Amino acid sequence: MPQQTTQRATDLHVDPSNETIRLGPLAVRFLLTGDDSNGSVAAFEAYVPRGQRLTAPGHSHDHYEETIYGVSGVSRGRLGSVDLDG
């Protein structure tokens, strides 16, 4: 009879750079994670079709900076009470 092995949830490892995360028409793919860079950077590309909204609630990051680069198209955002177009 073959032996059965049991894998615990703590033994599982998911590499987000091997997958595309989809939420409706939005898609995110990690290019670098903290594991890839000794915790110094995470980089991802996001695809947002025309007319779609990002559903992230207003938030801030106390322990790191967030920089967004647009490759094509125009995005709108809000910083405090200021509307931003970019």
TAVEN-V774072 format. One record per backbone hydrogen bond with DSSP energy under -0.5 kcal/mol. NH is the residue of the N-H (numbers start at 1). CO is the residue of the C=O. If there is no record, write none. Layout:
{{NH;CO} {NH;CO}}
This chain:
{{8;6} {11;8} {12;9} {16;14} {18;15} {19;16} {21;19} {21;28} {22;20} {23;26} {26;23} {27;47} {28;21} {29;45} {30;16} {30;19} {31;43} {32;43} {36;33} {37;33} {37;34} {39;34} {40;37} {43;32} {45;29} {47;27} {48;46} {49;47} {52;49} {62;60} {77;84} {79;82} {80;78} {81;79} {82;79} {83;81} {84;77} {86;75}}
